[in-house]
Amino acid sequence: MATTVGRKEHPISMRLPEADIAMIDRAAGLRGRSRTDFMRDAAVRAAEDG
């Protein structure tokens, strides 16, 4: 029987101007993603490009 590894998630809170949120929401919507998924992917890509 396969063992499932527990995934720990940690919340991150940010304060952003309304215009930034609107731009992020538009971009996420165009890609069919949630705001959280869009921002997580963008942050991870930026960190990898470092």
mmCIF entry with sequence, helices, sheets and N, C-alpha, C, O atoms, coordinates in Angstrom:
data_MODEL
# 
_entry.id   MODEL 
# 
_entity.id                         1 
_entity.type                       polymer 
_entity.pdbx_number_of_molecules   1 
# 
_entity_poly.entity_id                      1 
_entity_poly.type                           'polypeptide(L)' 
_entity_poly.nstd_linkage                   no 
_entity_poly.nstd_monomer                   no 
_entity_poly.pdbx_seq_one_letter_code       MATTVGRKEHPISMRLPEADIAMIDRAAGLRGRSRTDFMRDAAVRAAEDG 
_entity_poly.pdbx_seq_one_letter_code_can   MATTVGRKEHPISMRLPEADIAMIDRAAGLRGRSRTDFMRDAAVRAAEDG 
_entity_poly.pdbx_strand_id                 A 
# 
loop_
_entity_poly_seq.entity_id 
_entity_poly_seq.num 
_entity_poly_seq.mon_id 
_entity_poly_seq.hetero 
1 1  MET n 
1 2  ALA n 
1 3  THR n 
1 4  THR n 
1 5  VAL n 
1 6  GLY n 
1 7  ARG n 
1 8  LYS n 
1 9  GLU n 
1 10 HIS n 
1 11 PRO n 
1 12 ILE n 
1 13 SER n 
1 14 MET n 
1 15 ARG n 
1 16 LEU n 
1 17 PRO n 
1 18 GLU n 
1 19 ALA n 
1 20 ASP n 
1 21 ILE n 
1 22 ALA n 
1 23 MET n 
1 24 ILE n 
1 25 ASP n 
1 26 ARG n 
1 27 ALA n 
1 28 ALA n 
1 29 GLY n 
1 30 LEU n 
1 31 ARG n 
1 32 GLY n 
1 33 ARG n 
1 34 SER n 
1 35 ARG n 
1 36 THR n 
1 37 ASP n 
1 38 PHE n 
1 39 MET n 
1 40 ARG n 
1 41 ASP n 
1 42 ALA n 
1 43 ALA n 
1 44 VAL n 
1 45 ARG n 
1 46 ALA n 
1 47 ALA n 
1 48 GLU n 
1 49 ASP n 
1 50 GLY n 
# 
_struct_asym.id          A 
_struct_asym.entity_id   1 
# 
loop_
_struct_conf.conf_type_id 
_struct_conf.id 
_struct_conf.pdbx_PDB_helix_id 
_struct_conf.beg_label_comp_id 
_struct_conf.beg_label_asym_id 
_struct_conf.beg_label_seq_id 
_struct_conf.pdbx_beg_PDB_ins_code 
_struct_conf.end_label_comp_id 
_struct_conf.end_label_asym_id 
_struct_conf.end_label_seq_id 
_struct_conf.pdbx_end_PDB_ins_code 
_struct_conf.beg_auth_comp_id 
_struct_conf.beg_auth_asym_id 
_struct_conf.beg_auth_seq_id 
_struct_conf.end_auth_comp_id 
_struct_conf.end_auth_asym_id 
_struct_conf.end_auth_seq_id 
_struct_conf.pdbx_PDB_helix_class 
_struct_conf.details 
_struct_conf.pdbx_PDB_helix_length 
HELX_P HELX_P1 AA1 GLU A 18 ? LEU A 30 ? GLU A 18 LEU A 30 1 ? 13 
HELX_P HELX_P2 AA2 ARG A 35 ? ASP A 49 ? ARG A 35 ASP A 49 1 ? 15 
# 
_struct_conf_type.id          HELX_P 
_struct_conf_type.criteria    ? 
_struct_conf_type.reference   ? 
# 
loop_
_atom_site.group_PDB 
_atom_site.id 
_atom_site.type_symbol 
_atom_site.label_atom_id 
_atom_site.label_alt_id 
_atom_site.label_comp_id 
_atom_site.label_asym_id 
_atom_site.label_entity_id 
_atom_site.label_seq_id 
_atom_site.pdbx_PDB_ins_code 
_atom_site.Cartn_x 
_atom_site.Cartn_y 
_atom_site.Cartn_z 
_atom_site.occupancy 
_atom_site.B_iso_or_equiv 
_atom_site.pdbx_formal_charge 
_atom_site.auth_seq_id 
_atom_site.auth_comp_id 
_atom_site.auth_asym_id 
_atom_site.auth_atom_id 
_atom_site.pdbx_PDB_model_num 
ATOM 1   N N  . MET A 1 1  ? 0.845  -1.189 0.000   1.00 0.00 ? 1  MET A N  1 
ATOM 2   C CA . MET A 1 1  ? 0.000  0.000  0.000   1.00 0.00 ? 1  MET A CA 1 
ATOM 3   C C  . MET A 1 1  ? 0.883  1.243  0.000   1.00 0.00 ? 1  MET A C  1 
ATOM 4   O O  . MET A 1 1  ? 1.842  1.332  0.767   1.00 0.00 ? 1  MET A O  1 
ATOM 5   N N  . ALA A 1 2  ? 0.557  2.193  -0.857  1.00 0.00 ? 2  ALA A N  1 
ATOM 6   C CA . ALA A 1 2  ? 1.340  3.420  -0.976  1.00 0.00 ? 2  ALA A CA 1 
ATOM 7   C C  . ALA A 1 2  ? 1.120  4.322  0.225   1.00 0.00 ? 2  ALA A C  1 
ATOM 8   O O  . ALA A 1 2  ? 0.020  4.412  0.770   1.00 0.00 ? 2  ALA A O  1 
ATOM 9   N N  . THR A 1 3  ? 2.187  4.981  0.619   1.00 0.00 ? 3  THR A N  1 
ATOM 10  C CA . THR A 1 3  ? 2.115  5.920  1.726   1.00 0.00 ? 3  THR A CA 1 
ATOM 11  C C  . THR A 1 3  ? 1.956  7.325  1.160   1.00 0.00 ? 3  THR A C  1 
ATOM 12  O O  . THR A 1 3  ? 2.689  7.712  0.250   1.00 0.00 ? 3  THR A O  1 
ATOM 13  N N  . THR A 1 4  ? 1.018  8.081  1.681   1.00 0.00 ? 4  THR A N  1 
ATOM 14  C CA . THR A 1 4  ? 0.805  9.460  1.255   1.00 0.00 ? 4  THR A CA 1 
ATOM 15  C C  . THR A 1 4  ? 1.627  10.381 2.142   1.00 0.00 ? 4  THR A C  1 
ATOM 16  O O  . THR A 1 4  ? 1.525  10.338 3.368   1.00 0.00 ? 4  THR A O  1 
ATOM 17  N N  . VAL A 1 5  ? 2.434  11.207 1.513   1.00 0.00 ? 5  VAL A N  1 
ATOM 18  C CA . VAL A 1 5  ? 3.247  12.169 2.250   1.00 0.00 ? 5  VAL A CA 1 
ATOM 19  C C  . VAL A 1 5  ? 2.382  13.367 2.583   1.00 0.00 ? 5  VAL A C  1 
ATOM 20  O O  . VAL A 1 5  ? 1.725  13.927 1.705   1.00 0.00 ? 5  VAL A O  1 
ATOM 21  N N  . GLY A 1 6  ? 2.377  13.769 3.862   1.00 0.00 ? 6  GLY A N  1 
ATOM 22  C CA . GLY A 1 6  ? 1.599  14.943 4.272   1.00 0.00 ? 6  GLY A CA 1 
ATOM 23  C C  . GLY A 1 6  ? 2.190  16.206 3.686   1.00 0.00 ? 6  GLY A C  1 
ATOM 24  O O  . GLY A 1 6  ? 3.400  16.421 3.753   1.00 0.00 ? 6  GLY A O  1 
ATOM 25  N N  . ARG A 1 7  ? 1.353  17.033 3.117   1.00 0.00 ? 7  ARG A N  1 
ATOM 26  C CA . ARG A 1 7  ? 1.801  18.294 2.521   1.00 0.00 ? 7  ARG A CA 1 
ATOM 27  C C  . ARG A 1 7  ? 1.452  19.419 3.475   1.00 0.00 ? 7  ARG A C  1 
ATOM 28  O O  . ARG A 1 7  ? 0.288  19.616 3.823   1.00 0.00 ? 7  ARG A O  1 
ATOM 29  N N  . LYS A 1 8  ? 2.458  20.147 3.890   1.00 0.00 ? 8  LYS A N  1 
ATOM 30  C CA . LYS A 1 8  ? 2.222  21.281 4.785   1.00 0.00 ? 8  LYS A CA 1 
ATOM 31  C C  . LYS A 1 8  ? 2.165  22.552 3.960   1.00 0.00 ? 8  LYS A C  1 
ATOM 32  O O  . LYS A 1 8  ? 3.041  22.809 3.134   1.00 0.00 ? 8  LYS A O  1 
ATOM 33  N N  . GLU A 1 9  ? 1.146  23.334 4.184   1.00 0.00 ? 9  GLU A N  1 
ATOM 34  C CA . GLU A 1 9  ? 1.007  24.611 3.503   1.00 0.00 ? 9  GLU A CA 1 
ATOM 35  C C  . GLU A 1 9  ? 1.091  25.724 4.530   1.00 0.00 ? 9  GLU A C  1 
ATOM 36  O O  . GLU A 1 9  ? 0.599  25.597 5.651   1.00 0.00 ? 9  GLU A O  1 
ATOM 37  N N  . HIS A 1 10 ? 1.712  26.798 4.134   1.00 0.00 ? 10 HIS A N  1 
ATOM 38  C CA . HIS A 1 10 ? 1.912  27.940 5.025   1.00 0.00 ? 10 HIS A CA 1 
ATOM 39  C C  . HIS A 1 10 ? 1.326  29.184 4.374   1.00 0.00 ? 10 HIS A C  1 
ATOM 40  O O  . HIS A 1 10 ? 1.695  29.517 3.247   1.00 0.00 ? 10 HIS A O  1 
ATOM 41  N N  . PRO A 1 11 ? 0.435  29.869 5.048   1.00 0.00 ? 11 PRO A N  1 
ATOM 42  C CA . PRO A 1 11 ? -0.170 31.064 4.465   1.00 0.00 ? 11 PRO A CA 1 
ATOM 43  C C  . PRO A 1 11 ? 0.832  32.221 4.364   1.00 0.00 ? 11 PRO A C  1 
ATOM 44  O O  . PRO A 1 11 ? 1.711  32.384 5.210   1.00 0.00 ? 11 PRO A O  1 
ATOM 45  N N  . ILE A 1 12 ? 0.672  33.002 3.319   1.00 0.00 ? 12 ILE A N  1 
ATOM 46  C CA . ILE A 1 12 ? 1.457  34.227 3.137   1.00 0.00 ? 12 ILE A CA 1 
ATOM 47  C C  . ILE A 1 12 ? 0.463  35.352 2.899   1.00 0.00 ? 12 ILE A C  1 
ATOM 48  O O  . ILE A 1 12 ? -0.436 35.238 2.066   1.00 0.00 ? 12 ILE A O  1 
ATOM 49  N N  . SER A 1 13 ? 0.633  36.420 3.629   1.00 0.00 ? 13 SER A N  1 
ATOM 50  C CA . SER A 1 13 ? -0.275 37.551 3.506   1.00 0.00 ? 13 SER A CA 1 
ATOM 51  C C  . SER A 1 13 ? 0.487  38.734 2.913   1.00 0.00 ? 13 SER A C  1 
ATOM 52  O O  . SER A 1 13 ? 1.623  39.011 3.298   1.00 0.00 ? 13 SER A O  1 
ATOM 53  N N  . MET A 1 14 ? -0.160 39.431 1.962   1.00 0.00 ? 14 MET A N  1 
ATOM 54  C CA . MET A 1 14 ? 0.464  40.597 1.348   1.00 0.00 ? 14 MET A CA 1 
ATOM 55  C C  . MET A 1 14 ? -0.554 41.720 1.256   1.00 0.00 ? 14 MET A C  1 
ATOM 56  O O  . MET A 1 14 ? -1.750 41.487 1.082   1.00 0.00 ? 14 MET A O  1 
ATOM 57  N N  . ARG A 1 15 ? -0.063 42.919 1.374   1.00 0.00 ? 15 ARG A N  1 
ATOM 58  C CA . ARG A 1 15 ? -0.908 44.097 1.154   1.00 0.00 ? 15 ARG A CA 1 
ATOM 59  C C  . ARG A 1 15 ? -0.496 44.681 -0.193  1.00 0.00 ? 15 ARG A C  1 
ATOM 60  O O  . ARG A 1 15 ? 0.662  45.041 -0.405  1.00 0.00 ? 15 ARG A O  1 
ATOM 61  N N  . LEU A 1 16 ? -1.460 44.765 -1.091  1.00 0.00 ? 16 LEU A N  1 
ATOM 62  C CA . LEU A 1 16 ? -1.185 45.274 -2.431  1.00 0.00 ? 16 LEU A CA 1 
ATOM 63  C C  . LEU A 1 16 ? -2.197 46.349 -2.793  1.00 0.00 ? 16 LEU A C  1 
ATOM 64  O O  . LEU A 1 16 ? -3.335 46.323 -2.324  1.00 0.00 ? 16 LEU A O  1 
ATOM 65  N N  . PRO A 1 17 ? -1.783 47.290 -3.625  1.00 0.00 ? 17 PRO A N  1 
ATOM 66  C CA . PRO A 1 17 ? -2.730 48.289 -4.099  1.00 0.00 ? 17 PRO A CA 1 
ATOM 67  C C  . PRO A 1 17 ? -3.828 47.616 -4.926  1.00 0.00 ? 17 PRO A C  1 
ATOM 68  O O  . PRO A 1 17 ? -3.601 46.576 -5.544  1.00 0.00 ? 17 PRO A O  1 
ATOM 69  N N  . GLU A 1 18 ? -4.996 48.208 -4.928  1.00 0.00 ? 18 GLU A N  1 
ATOM 70  C CA . GLU A 1 18 ? -6.145 47.668 -5.651  1.00 0.00 ? 18 GLU A CA 1 
ATOM 71  C C  . GLU A 1 18 ? -5.830 47.439 -7.132  1.00 0.00 ? 18 GLU A C  1 
ATOM 72  O O  . GLU A 1 18 ? -6.277 46.458 -7.726  1.00 0.00 ? 18 GLU A O  1 
ATOM 73  N N  . ALA A 1 19 ? -5.054 48.358 -7.722  1.00 0.00 ? 19 ALA A N  1 
ATOM 74  C CA . ALA A 1 19 ? -4.709 48.222 -9.145  1.00 0.00 ? 19 ALA A CA 1 
ATOM 75  C C  . ALA A 1 19 ? -3.878 46.961 -9.396  1.00 0.00 ? 19 ALA A C  1 
ATOM 76  O O  . ALA A 1 19 ? -4.052 46.294 -10.416 1.00 0.00 ? 19 ALA A O  1 
ATOM 77  N N  . ASP A 1 20 ? -2.984 46.639 -8.474  1.00 0.00 ? 20 ASP A N  1 
ATOM 78  C CA . ASP A 1 20 ? -2.176 45.424 -8.621  1.00 0.00 ? 20 ASP A CA 1 
ATOM 79  C C  . ASP A 1 20 ? -3.050 44.173 -8.526  1.00 0.00 ? 20 ASP A C  1 
ATOM 80  O O  . ASP A 1 20 ? -2.886 43.233 -9.303  1.00 0.00 ? 20 ASP A O  1 
ATOM 81  N N  . ILE A 1 21 ? -3.970 44.171 -7.580  1.00 0.00 ? 21 ILE A N  1 
ATOM 82  C CA . ILE A 1 21 ? -4.881 43.028 -7.419  1.00 0.00 ? 21 ILE A CA 1 
ATOM 83  C C  . ILE A 1 21 ? -5.721 42.857 -8.683  1.00 0.00 ? 21 ILE A C  1 
ATOM 84  O O  . ILE A 1 21 ? -5.922 41.736 -9.149  1.00 0.00 ? 21 ILE A O  1 
ATOM 85  N N  . ALA A 1 22 ? -6.210 43.962 -9.234  1.00 0.00 ? 22 ALA A N  1 
ATOM 86  C CA . ALA A 1 22 ? -7.022 43.890 -10.448 1.00 0.00 ? 22 ALA A CA 1 
ATOM 87  C C  . ALA A 1 22 ? -6.221 43.302 -11.598 1.00 0.00 ? 22 ALA A C  1 
ATOM 88  O O  . ALA A 1 22 ? -6.735 42.472 -12.348 1.00 0.00 ? 22 ALA A O  1 
ATOM 89  N N  . MET A 1 23 ? -4.963 43.722 -11.748 1.00 0.00 ? 23 MET A N  1 
ATOM 90  C CA . MET A 1 23 ? -4.121 43.205 -12.824 1.00 0.00 ? 23 MET A CA 1 
ATOM 91  C C  . MET A 1 23 ? -3.845 41.715 -12.626 1.00 0.00 ? 23 MET A C  1 
ATOM 92  O O  . MET A 1 23 ? -3.907 40.939 -13.580 1.00 0.00 ? 23 MET A O  1 
ATOM 93  N N  . ILE A 1 24 ? -3.544 41.318 -11.402 1.00 0.00 ? 24 ILE A N  1 
ATOM 94  C CA . ILE A 1 24 ? -3.288 39.906 -11.095 1.00 0.00 ? 24 ILE A CA 1 
ATOM 95  C C  . ILE A 1 24 ? -4.533 39.072 -11.359 1.00 0.00 ? 24 ILE A C  1 
ATOM 96  O O  . ILE A 1 24 ? -4.449 37.995 -11.949 1.00 0.00 ? 24 ILE A O  1 
ATOM 97  N N  . ASP A 1 25 ? -5.684 39.565 -10.925 1.00 0.00 ? 25 ASP A N  1 
ATOM 98  C CA . ASP A 1 25 ? -6.935 38.831 -11.139 1.00 0.00 ? 25 ASP A CA 1 
ATOM 99  C C  . ASP A 1 25 ? -7.260 38.687 -12.626 1.00 0.00 ? 25 ASP A C  1 
ATOM 100 O O  . ASP A 1 25 ? -7.731 37.634 -13.058 1.00 0.00 ? 25 ASP A O  1 
ATOM 101 N N  . ARG A 1 26 ? -7.013 39.735 -13.407 1.00 0.00 ? 26 ARG A N  1 
ATOM 102 C CA . ARG A 1 26 ? -7.245 39.649 -14.861 1.00 0.00 ? 26 ARG A CA 1 
ATOM 103 C C  . ARG A 1 26 ? -6.339 38.601 -15.487 1.00 0.00 ? 26 ARG A C  1 
ATOM 104 O O  . ARG A 1 26 ? -6.793 37.761 -16.265 1.00 0.00 ? 26 ARG A O  1 
ATOM 105 N N  . ALA A 1 27 ? -5.062 38.652 -15.147 1.00 0.00 ? 27 ALA A N  1 
ATOM 106 C CA . ALA A 1 27 ? -4.099 37.709 -15.718 1.00 0.00 ? 27 ALA A CA 1 
ATOM 107 C C  . ALA A 1 27 ? -4.428 36.276 -15.300 1.00 0.00 ? 27 ALA A C  1 
ATOM 108 O O  . ALA A 1 27 ? -4.368 35.360 -16.120 1.00 0.00 ? 27 ALA A O  1 
ATOM 109 N N  . ALA A 1 28 ? -4.769 36.084 -14.047 1.00 0.00 ? 28 ALA A N  1 
ATOM 110 C CA . ALA A 1 28 ? -5.127 34.742 -13.574 1.00 0.00 ? 28 ALA A CA 1 
ATOM 111 C C  . ALA A 1 28 ? -6.366 34.240 -14.302 1.00 0.00 ? 28 ALA A C  1 
ATOM 112 O O  . ALA A 1 28 ? -6.419 33.081 -14.711 1.00 0.00 ? 28 ALA A O  1 
ATOM 113 N N  . GLY A 1 29 ? -7.354 35.100 -14.464 1.00 0.00 ? 29 GLY A N  1 
ATOM 114 C CA . GLY A 1 29 ? -8.588 34.720 -15.148 1.00 0.00 ? 29 GLY A CA 1 
ATOM 115 C C  . GLY A 1 29 ? -8.354 34.341 -16.599 1.00 0.00 ? 29 GLY A C  1 
ATOM 116 O O  . GLY A 1 29 ? -8.960 33.396 -17.106 1.00 0.00 ? 29 GLY A O  1 
ATOM 117 N N  . LEU A 1 30 ? -7.473 35.081 -17.272 1.00 0.00 ? 30 LEU A N  1 
ATOM 118 C CA . LEU A 1 30 ? -7.159 34.771 -18.668 1.00 0.00 ? 30 LEU A CA 1 
ATOM 119 C C  . LEU A 1 30 ? -6.519 33.396 -18.812 1.00 0.00 ? 30 LEU A C  1 
ATOM 120 O O  . LEU A 1 30 ? -6.633 32.751 -19.855 1.00 0.00 ? 30 LEU A O  1 
ATOM 121 N N  . ARG A 1 31 ? -5.847 32.959 -17.757 1.00 0.00 ? 31 ARG A N  1 
ATOM 122 C CA . ARG A 1 31 ? -5.195 31.652 -17.790 1.00 0.00 ? 31 ARG A CA 1 
ATOM 123 C C  . ARG A 1 31 ? -6.047 30.557 -17.136 1.00 0.00 ? 31 ARG A C  1 
ATOM 124 O O  . ARG A 1 31 ? -5.634 29.401 -17.052 1.00 0.00 ? 31 ARG A O  1 
ATOM 125 N N  . GLY A 1 32 ? -7.240 30.945 -16.675 1.00 0.00 ? 32 GLY A N  1 
ATOM 126 C CA . GLY A 1 32 ? -8.117 29.972 -16.036 1.00 0.00 ? 32 GLY A CA 1 
ATOM 127 C C  . GLY A 1 32 ? -7.594 29.488 -14.696 1.00 0.00 ? 32 GLY A C  1 
ATOM 128 O O  . GLY A 1 32 ? -7.836 28.345 -14.307 1.00 0.00 ? 32 GLY A O  1 
ATOM 129 N N  . ARG A 1 33 ? -6.878 30.351 -13.988 1.00 0.00 ? 33 ARG A N  1 
ATOM 130 C CA . ARG A 1 33 ? -6.268 29.991 -12.713 1.00 0.00 ? 33 ARG A CA 1 
ATOM 131 C C  . ARG A 1 33 ? -6.880 30.828 -11.603 1.00 0.00 ? 33 ARG A C  1 
ATOM 132 O O  . ARG A 1 33 ? -7.457 31.886 -11.853 1.00 0.00 ? 33 ARG A O  1 
ATOM 133 N N  . SER A 1 34 ? -6.749 30.351 -10.397 1.00 0.00 ? 34 SER A N  1 
ATOM 134 C CA . SER A 1 34 ? -7.144 31.165 -9.244  1.00 0.00 ? 34 SER A CA 1 
ATOM 135 C C  . SER A 1 34 ? -6.025 32.175 -8.972  1.00 0.00 ? 34 SER A C  1 
ATOM 136 O O  . SER A 1 34 ? -4.898 32.013 -9.439  1.00 0.00 ? 34 SER A O  1 
ATOM 137 N N  . ARG A 1 35 ? -6.355 33.205 -8.218  1.00 0.00 ? 35 ARG A N  1 
ATOM 138 C CA . ARG A 1 35 ? -5.343 34.192 -7.834  1.00 0.00 ? 35 ARG A CA 1 
ATOM 139 C C  . ARG A 1 35 ? -4.198 33.513 -7.085  1.00 0.00 ? 35 ARG A C  1 
ATOM 140 O O  . ARG A 1 35 ? -3.029 33.796 -7.344  1.00 0.00 ? 35 ARG A O  1 
ATOM 141 N N  . THR A 1 36 ? -4.533 32.626 -6.167  1.00 0.00 ? 36 THR A N  1 
ATOM 142 C CA . THR A 1 36 ? -3.512 31.932 -5.382  1.00 0.00 ? 36 THR A CA 1 
ATOM 143 C C  . THR A 1 36 ? -2.587 31.116 -6.266  1.00 0.00 ? 36 THR A C  1 
ATOM 144 O O  . THR A 1 36 ? -1.366 31.212 -6.137  1.00 0.00 ? 36 THR A O  1 
ATOM 145 N N  . ASP A 1 37 ? -3.151 30.310 -7.166  1.00 0.00 ? 37 ASP A N  1 
ATOM 146 C CA . ASP A 1 37 ? -2.326 29.491 -8.056  1.00 0.00 ? 37 ASP A CA 1 
ATOM 147 C C  . ASP A 1 37 ? -1.445 30.359 -8.948  1.00 0.00 ? 37 ASP A C  1 
ATOM 148 O O  . ASP A 1 37 ? -0.264 30.068 -9.143  1.00 0.00 ? 37 ASP A O  1 
ATOM 149 N N  . PHE A 1 38 ? -2.029 31.424 -9.486  1.00 0.00 ? 38 PHE A N  1 
ATOM 150 C CA . PHE A 1 38 ? -1.278 32.322 -10.363 1.00 0.00 ? 38 PHE A CA 1 
ATOM 151 C C  . PHE A 1 38 ? -0.095 32.946 -9.621  1.00 0.00 ? 38 PHE A C  1 
ATOM 152 O O  . PHE A 1 38 ? 1.025  32.959 -10.131 1.00 0.00 ? 38 PHE A O  1 
ATOM 153 N N  . MET A 1 39 ? -0.349 33.466 -8.413  1.00 0.00 ? 39 MET A N  1 
ATOM 154 C CA . MET A 1 39 ? 0.702  34.132 -7.650  1.00 0.00 ? 39 MET A CA 1 
ATOM 155 C C  . MET A 1 39 ? 1.763  33.147 -7.169  1.00 0.00 ? 39 MET A C  1 
ATOM 156 O O  . MET A 1 39 ? 2.952  33.467 -7.169  1.00 0.00 ? 39 MET A O  1 
ATOM 157 N N  . ARG A 1 40 ? 1.340  31.947 -6.759  1.00 0.00 ? 40 ARG A N  1 
ATOM 158 C CA . ARG A 1 40 ? 2.303  30.935 -6.328  1.00 0.00 ? 40 ARG A CA 1 
ATOM 159 C C  . ARG A 1 40 ? 3.241  30.578 -7.481  1.00 0.00 ? 40 ARG A C  1 
ATOM 160 O O  . ARG A 1 40 ? 4.459  30.545 -7.305  1.00 0.00 ? 40 ARG A O  1 
ATOM 161 N N  . ASP A 1 41 ? 2.675  30.310 -8.661  1.00 0.00 ? 41 ASP A N  1 
ATOM 162 C CA . ASP A 1 41 ? 3.496  29.957 -9.818  1.00 0.00 ? 41 ASP A CA 1 
ATOM 163 C C  . ASP A 1 41 ? 4.448  31.093 -10.192 1.00 0.00 ? 41 ASP A C  1 
ATOM 164 O O  . ASP A 1 41 ? 5.621  30.855 -10.476 1.00 0.00 ? 41 ASP A O  1 
ATOM 165 N N  . ALA A 1 42 ? 3.942  32.329 -10.190 1.00 0.00 ? 42 ALA A N  1 
ATOM 166 C CA . ALA A 1 42 ? 4.782  33.480 -10.543 1.00 0.00 ? 42 ALA A CA 1 
ATOM 167 C C  . ALA A 1 42 ? 5.917  33.655 -9.537  1.00 0.00 ? 42 ALA A C  1 
ATOM 168 O O  . ALA A 1 42 ? 7.052  33.928 -9.927  1.00 0.00 ? 42 ALA A O  1 
ATOM 169 N N  . ALA A 1 43 ? 5.621  33.501 -8.257  1.00 0.00 ? 43 ALA A N  1 
ATOM 170 C CA . ALA A 1 43 ? 6.645  33.661 -7.218  1.00 0.00 ? 43 ALA A CA 1 
ATOM 171 C C  . ALA A 1 43 ? 7.698  32.568 -7.304  1.00 0.00 ? 43 ALA A C  1 
ATOM 172 O O  . ALA A 1 43 ? 8.891  32.843 -7.171  1.00 0.00 ? 43 ALA A O  1 
ATOM 173 N N  . VAL A 1 44 ? 7.270  31.333 -7.526  1.00 0.00 ? 44 VAL A N  1 
ATOM 174 C CA . VAL A 1 44 ? 8.221  30.228 -7.625  1.00 0.00 ? 44 VAL A CA 1 
ATOM 175 C C  . VAL A 1 44 ? 9.115  30.395 -8.861  1.00 0.00 ? 44 VAL A C  1 
ATOM 176 O O  . VAL A 1 44 ? 10.322 30.164 -8.790  1.00 0.00 ? 44 VAL A O  1 
ATOM 177 N N  . ARG A 1 45 ? 8.525  30.794 -9.987  1.00 0.00 ? 45 ARG A N  1 
ATOM 178 C CA . ARG A 1 45 ? 9.318  31.030 -11.195 1.00 0.00 ? 45 ARG A CA 1 
ATOM 179 C C  . ARG A 1 45 ? 10.361 32.127 -10.964 1.00 0.00 ? 45 ARG A C  1 
ATOM 180 O O  . ARG A 1 45 ? 11.519 31.988 -11.358 1.00 0.00 ? 45 ARG A O  1 
ATOM 181 N N  . ALA A 1 46 ? 9.936  33.210 -10.324 1.00 0.00 ? 46 ALA A N  1 
ATOM 182 C CA . ALA A 1 46 ? 10.859 34.322 -10.055 1.00 0.00 ? 46 ALA A CA 1 
ATOM 183 C C  . ALA A 1 46 ? 11.981 33.875 -9.112  1.00 0.00 ? 46 ALA A C  1 
ATOM 184 O O  . ALA A 1 46 ? 13.132 34.274 -9.287  1.00 0.00 ? 46 ALA A O  1 
ATOM 185 N N  . ALA A 1 47 ? 11.656 33.061 -8.128  1.00 0.00 ? 47 ALA A N  1 
ATOM 186 C CA . ALA A 1 47 ? 12.672 32.563 -7.198  1.00 0.00 ? 47 ALA A CA 1 
ATOM 187 C C  . ALA A 1 47 ? 13.659 31.636 -7.897  1.00 0.00 ? 47 ALA A C  1 
ATOM 188 O O  . ALA A 1 47 ? 14.857 31.674 -7.616  1.00 0.00 ? 47 ALA A O  1 
ATOM 189 N N  . GLU A 1 48 ? 13.159 30.809 -8.803  1.00 0.00 ? 48 GLU A N  1 
ATOM 190 C CA . GLU A 1 48 ? 14.040 29.896 -9.539  1.00 0.00 ? 48 GLU A CA 1 
ATOM 191 C C  . GLU A 1 48 ? 14.968 30.661 -10.491 1.00 0.00 ? 48 GLU A C  1 
ATOM 192 O O  . GLU A 1 48 ? 16.121 30.280 -10.691 1.00 0.00 ? 48 GLU A O  1 
ATOM 193 N N  . ASP A 1 49 ? 14.446 31.741 -11.069 1.00 0.00 ? 49 ASP A N  1 
ATOM 194 C CA . ASP A 1 49 ? 15.239 32.552 -11.994 1.00 0.00 ? 49 ASP A CA 1 
ATOM 195 C C  . ASP A 1 49 ? 16.291 33.376 -11.254 1.00 0.00 ? 49 ASP A C  1 
ATOM 196 O O  . ASP A 1 49 ? 17.301 33.794 -11.821 1.00 0.00 ? 49 ASP A O  1 
ATOM 197 N N  . GLY A 1 50 ? 16.016 33.593 -9.967  1.00 0.00 ? 50 GLY A N  1 
ATOM 198 C CA . GLY A 1 50 ? 16.799 34.280 -8.996  1.00 0.00 ? 50 GLY A CA 1 
ATOM 199 C C  . GLY A 1 50 ? 17.836 35.201 -9.325  1.00 0.00 ? 50 GLY A C  1 
ATOM 200 O O  . GLY A 1 50 ? 18.472 35.759 -8.431  1.00 0.00 ? 50 GLY A O  1 
# 
